[in-house]
Amino acid sequence: MLTTAFKSLLSALALTIIVPAANAADSSLVHVPSAHSVAQTADNLVAAVEKAGAKVFARVDHAAGGKSVDMEIPANEVVIFGNPQLGTPVIRDAPEAGLDLPIRVAIIETSDGTILVYRAPEALAAAHGLPADHPSIVKMTGALKNLTANAAE
């Protein structure tokens, strides 16, 4: 039987391991700096997505949502888009991946300027038991890199 002091020590040790990990930056997030405002970068991303033949499903303005309840946050938009030719094979091979698709790119105003942020497709693959070299994951990786670079320039 464990003593109360020993249980407390184990709990404290567990917290010193778990809490920093929970607060650590998510290494699966890709950050792309943009020379434009959040709104212009989002407009650029929408145009790049549509030019590439993919579909924009939604554009969410979190700052406007905050203003609607008298709360202020820096400019922050999310563009949700996809291409069924890439996403469908992923969902076919791992149906739970539908929780992470279509792709989402956040465009955020920071103290250092505007950034685009998205989760690396390899992380999506890993989360759903797919190989990182899954053909659709490889194509998504290249597409996201190109689309966000075009939006930022």
C-alpha positions in Angstrom: 0.0 0.0 0.0 1.4 3.4 -1.0 1.7 6.1 1.7 0.1 9.4 1.2 3.5 11.2 1.0 4.6 8.7 -1.7 1.4 9.2 -3.7 1.8 13.0 -3.5 5.4 12.7 -4.7 4.3 10.5 -7.7 1.5 13.1 -8.5 4.0 15.9 -8.4 6.4 14.1 -10.6 3.7 13.3 -13.1 2.7 16.9 -13.3 6.2 18.1 -13.9 6.3 15.7 -16.9 2.8 16.2 -18.3 2.3 20.0 -17.8 5.3 21.2 -19.8 4.4 18.7 -22.6 0.9 20.1 -22.7 2.2 23.7 -23.0 4.9 22.9 -25.5 4.5 24.4 -29.0 2.8 22.0 -31.5 5.6 20.9 -33.8 3.1 19.7 -36.4 2.1 23.3 -37.1 3.6 25.1 -40.1 4.0 28.9 -39.9 4.3 31.0 -43.1 4.9 34.7 -42.7 2.9 37.0 -44.9 3.7 40.6 -46.1 0.0 41.4 -46.1 -2.8 42.1 -43.7 -4.9 39.1 -42.5 -7.8 40.1 -44.8 -5.5 40.5 -47.8 -3.7 37.2 -47.1 -7.0 35.4 -46.7 -8.2 36.9 -50.0 -5.0 35.8 -51.7 -5.4 32.3 -50.2 -9.0 32.0 -51.5 -7.9 33.1 -54.9 -4.9 30.7 -55.0 -7.2 27.8 -53.9 -9.8 28.6 -56.5 -7.2 29.0 -59.2 -5.8 25.6 -58.3 -9.2 24.0 -58.9 -9.9 23.3 -55.2 -13.1 24.4 -53.4 -13.3 26.9 -50.6 -16.0 25.7 -48.2 -15.9 28.5 -45.6 -14.1 31.5 -44.4 -14.4 32.2 -40.7 -13.6 35.6 -39.2 -12.9 35.0 -35.5 -12.2 38.7 -34.8 -15.7 39.5 -36.1 -17.2 36.8 -34.0 -15.5 38.3 -30.9 -16.7 41.8 -31.8 -20.3 40.4 -31.9 -20.0 39.6 -28.2 -18.0 42.8 -27.3 -14.7 41.0 -27.2 -11.6 42.2 -29.1 -8.9 39.9 -30.5 -6.3 40.6 -33.2 -7.4 39.9 -36.8 -7.8 36.1 -37.2 -9.4 34.2 -40.1 -9.6 30.6 -41.0 -10.0 29.4 -44.6 -11.4 25.9 -45.0 -10.9 24.3 -48.4 -10.3 21.0 -50.1 -9.9 19.0 -53.2 -11.9 15.7 -53.3 -9.3 14.1 -55.5 -6.8 14.4 -52.6 -9.1 14.2 -49.6 -11.3 11.3 -50.7 -8.5 8.7 -50.9 -7.3 9.7 -47.4 -10.9 9.3 -46.0 -11.3 6.1 -47.8 -8.1 4.7 -46.2 -8.8 6.2 -42.8 -12.4 7.3 -42.3 -11.7 9.2 -39.1 -9.5 11.6 -41.1 -12.8 13.3 -42.0 -12.4 15.0 -38.7 -9.4 16.8 -40.0 -10.5 17.4 -43.6 -11.1 19.6 -45.4 -7.9 21.5 -44.8 -7.9 24.6 -42.5 -5.4 27.4 -42.7 -5.5 30.1 -40.0 -4.3 33.6 -40.9 -3.4 35.4 -37.7 -2.2 38.9 -36.8 0.7 38.7 -34.4 3.0 41.2 -32.9 5.5 40.2 -35.6 3.1 40.5 -38.5 0.7 38.3 -40.3 1.2 34.5 -40.4 -0.5 31.6 -42.1 -0.7 28.5 -39.9 -1.7 25.0 -40.9 -1.1 21.4 -39.6 1.4 19.5 -41.6 -0.4 16.8 -43.6 2.2 14.3 -42.3 0.7 14.9 -38.8 -2.8 14.1 -40.2 -1.4 10.9 -41.7 0.3 9.9 -38.4 -2.8 10.7 -36.4 -4.9 8.4 -38.5 -2.5 5.6 -39.1 -1.5 6.4 -42.6 2.0 6.4 -43.9 3.6 9.8 -44.4 4.3 8.8 -48.1 0.6 8.2 -48.8 0.2 9.6 -52.3 -2.6 12.1 -51.3 -0.6 13.2 -48.2 2.4 13.9 -50.4 0.3 15.9 -52.8 -1.4 17.8 -49.9 2.0 18.7 -48.5 3.1 20.2 -51.8 -0.2 21.9 -52.4 -0.3 23.6 -49.0 3.3 24.8 -49.3 2.5 26.3 -52.7 -0.9 27.8 -51.8 0.3 29.4 -48.6 3.5 30.8 -50.3 1.3 32.3 -53.0 -1.0 33.8 -50.4 1.9 35.3 -48.5 3.8 36.9 -51.4 
